[in-house]
Amino acid sequence: MVVIGLLTDFGNGDYYAAAMKAVILSICPEARVIDVTHEVSPFNVKEGAFLLWQAARWFPQGSILVGVVDPGVGGGRAAIAVRAGGRYLVGPDNGLLFPAAESLGEPEVREISEDLTLERSGTFDGRDVFAPAAARLAGGLPFEEIGPRADWRVRLELFRYRAGEGWIEAEVLHVDRFGNVVLSAPSGEWRWGTAGEAEVGGKPRRFRLVPSYSAGGEGELLLIRGSSGLLEISMKGRSAAETLGVSPGDGIVLRVDNNVI
């Protein structure tokens, strides 16, 4: 039994995710299909890439992750399968799979052959291309037979930041459902209790670096080492994103007291 994880921007109000699962199980009934998420913001490849990067390392060896955030469906972008770190990724070559594959290690990219797909509608490659390819891999198709070798056309870099003495400038990568603001900078070796200012749009707000959400005070802006190894701005029981007025793609400058970065 092979685990297949699905990540899309389809949401749960339409039949799209169910259609992909139905195609997978029609081809490979023994597959175990689980949802990573179907709530990626529509067309937001960077957000999808970040969430796939977060999830991929926790899947067991031999798993297949299918990512479909595909605003270029029907266009010139390639449909690919990637083997990396003992796992497989299937989806469009638009940057979505790149960070996860690179983090897993030594990715091998192949373009999915047309003879492995369903008849393409031109608007739903998740169902017509990526689900069948994943199902055939799960059913035992050797990776070398998925299609010819290829190279990345799009290499999406998630973790862009600048740092100097006492400051870091980073991007908001993701806002989770609790309002935690995940930044593009690694957590590094910061001292607990370090204080400073987070500046968004020219407006500074005080923060303190703490080991957990519960260590913060009421209404206090917190900086934590997130579970993915990145810096996160949080608040105890409240949305830091709403307080700061930020969303993915926004820039944030962190300046700390006493230049301890």
Summary of the structure (lengths in Angstrom):
residues: 261
radius of gyration: 20.2
end to end distance: 46.9
largest distance: 62.4
contacts: 869
relative contact order: 0.14
helix: 24%
strand: 32%
